[in-house]
Amino acid sequence: MLLQLSPVQGAATLAELDAKDAAGLLGTFTRDQIISRLQLLSPNQVADLVLALPPERREEVLKALPPDISASVTALLHHPADSAGGIMDNRFIAVTADLSVEACIAKLRASSRQRTDELLYVYVTDDFQKLVGVVSLRELVFAASDRRIGEIMNRDVWSLGLTDDQEEVSRRIQHHGLLGLPVVDEQQRLVGVVKLRDAIRVAENEATEDMQLMVGLSGEERLWTPWKNSIARRLPWLGVNLITALGASAVVGVFENTLARWTALVVFLPLISAVAGNTGNQALTVIIRALALGEVAPGDALRVMRKELVIGLANGCLLGLAIGLLAFGWKGSVLLGAVVGAAMLLNQIVGVLSGVAVPFGLRRLGVDPALASSIFVTTITDIIGFFLFLGLATIAIWKFAL
Amino acid sequence: MLLQLSPVQGAATLAELDAKDAAGLLGTFTRDQIISRLQLLSPNQVADLVLALPPERREEVLKALPPDISASVTALLHHPADSAGGIMDNRFIAVTADLSVEACIAKLRASSRQRTDELLYVYVTDDFQKLVGVVSLRELVFAASDRRIGEIMNRDVWSLGLTDDQEEVSRRIQHHGLLGLPVVDEQQRLVGVVKLRDAIRVAENEATEDMQLMVGLSGEERLWTPWKNSIARRLPWLGVNLITALGASAVVGVFENTLARWTALVVFLPLISAVAGNTGNQALTVIIRALALGEVAPGDALRVMRKELVIGLANGCLLGLAIGLLAFGWKGSVLLGAVVGAAMLLNQIVGVLSGVAVPFGLRRLGVDPALASSIFVTTITDIIGFFLFLGLATIAIWKFAL
């Protein structure tokens, strides 16, 4: 399919696919077909793809690329793909502070021919390549031509470390409202630049990943991911869900006698399960997004819990009342109405609490707070919800000798 | 709480809240407190907030703002907040094509004092303010100073219409890899610029909105949205879910006799419901995200359906076999194993199909494809799943005269 697209469209498609899927597609291509598409991508995109190719093809592809791209890609391959080093562009312009504005502009002009992308900032380094300042192109244009770069540069230059996590990097660039941030190594030497554009790509991929992780999709699945890969990504978590759902089944099994004596209860099982599961997912979604956008600190968990508790109580009272009246109206039994209504109220509270506890808990365990979180939340609301509902019913049967 | 933050932090918080919530918080502020925070936002952010204030306070706030911001905001108030006109910045620099490069730079320098944000492109207009070209700051710097703007400008300038939808605008800016796009009115006159930064804000809000809409959260809820607003947003869809879940309850009610005669079935209800619901949400999430990122056309529905069908069949066979064997092992009944396994397989197919049908269907109806989609998908898998499961069981009872 990819071969039918023009190289430009093909390159755009490759850039959007997960690197592993893209490398799989490239596997069937000849060397020239690969090269014609890779040339249109940025060095960090090429590096991700090359890394996903089988080792025996990497050398071949790297050799066939134009020398400057090949050198950039090789340098990037030394950094993890999800670090600042892995997403940075290592083509940048650095000048020393003693250069005049005029000489600096002349230097930019000379270097401009090979560069197809926009130039935003000029970085200033000392004799040891250490980053000491930054001048925006705009400041350069507006400065008198005989001034020194050292006089007009901004010394408070924010920078990123090579190993900084890409999501933290993306947030920092967007937070500062800048078009890019420089990357330095351990000796504070300038080694690259992460651009706003790459920060956006990271943020978009993060949003996709969070949404997919919540429902148990490992890695990134795009619409045109081959179905074999889709199955491999979805099935493991469905298997986990099968096992966790057995817990809910077991609870129902424990109360088999209660259900046999009061068959009307069965009808309310799907209702107790569905609405509380949705409540849990509402709270979960708000929190996952707040974590992704860096709007919440770990210490906020208790405050969030308190807010969600109020919401769960209020919604639970209203929904419990509604379903309690309905149950009473259906069978004319006050007891049925009371049991169903109370179970609905209690399970709303379980819903909001698990919606908070799961993402914060996952983060405490050091894994992505979105990971299969929706599966965990609905399992908790099912298990505890059925236990509360059927437990209340059992007490009612015993108390009122039904 | 907001008053305890510094004006800068307060402004950042306001910018992140939904305009209605932010306006609610501002309602308790004095005029001066409002102004000190609004001055730090861009005109389009101020316009969103002013629009959400009670009408009687709008005039007062607009009057108290510095005259240039006030004028920009007033102009923006005429456009819907979710159009290009509503998110554009109407402070831009336009020159005519006959200007020399030197004169153009001088003009920029003169206008630079009032502008705190970075300058990226200079737009070129004719005598009727019609947009005819664009010059990047970089091209301007590198051009010989005696050349005319008309000679160096790029005539193939992409532009946005005032009424273009903000999400389409955001995608176009990111797609072109530009730092901003000009906005023109119906007469092709330049009226503003949408910056990459605002495009990102739109894209991030869209991701948040999609995730929240899926589980039934109207509008945007952030972590610190007041709980009263949170309840108002979540409760209506929980009510809808209560009603749709009644459908699943009704199906269970119809088969009350079957369940009374074969009580082991009850235990498998939560399992059939949970796993297929999750399968549906997996397919749904992939499609919602593809729609949001513009990776899928309406005509693709059938192709997507075919791919998902293959996935549903494969996962359904494996999960059905697993749960069928488990059911057989538990009760030693081949018939129970066969009914539970077949129901699991069939409901996996229902899951993937509803995961495709719901978002494409909602879009066909002209509403957001994410709207309460997760609620609809899980309702469909519950209702059809229970019907298939208990229907198969009824046939089995009848055929084998249990």
Interface residues (C-beta under 8 A of the other chain):
Chain A: E16 I105 L108 R109 S112 E118 L119 S136 L137 R138 L140 V141 F142 Q174 G177 L179 L196 R197 I200 A203 E204 A207 T208 D210 M211 Q212 M214 V215 G216 L217 E221 R222 L223 W224 W227 S230 I231 R234 L235 W237 L238 G239 N241 L242 T244 A245 L246 A248 S249 A250 V252 G253 E256 L259 A260 T263 V266 V267 F268 L269 P270 L271 S273 A274 V275 G277 N278 T279 N281 Q282 T285 V286 I287 I288 R289 A290 L293 E295 V296 D300 V304 K307 V310 I311 A314 N315 L318 L319 A322 I323 L326 S374 I375 T378 T379 D382 F386
Chain B: E16 I105 L108 R109 S112 E118 L119 S136 L137 R138 L140 V141 F142 Q174 G177 L179 L196 R197 I200 A203 E204 A207 T208 D210 M211 Q212 M214 V215 G216 L217 E221 R222 L223 W224 W227 S230 I231 R234 L235 W237 L238 G239 N241 L242 T244 A245 L246 A248 S249 A250 V252 G253 E256 L259 A260 T263 V266 V267 F268 L269 P270 L271 S273 A274 V275 G277 N278 T279 N281 Q282 T285 V286 I287 I288 R289 A290 L293 E295 V296 D300 V304 K307 V310 I311 A314 N315 L318 L319 A322 I323 L326 S374 I375 T378 T379 D382 F386
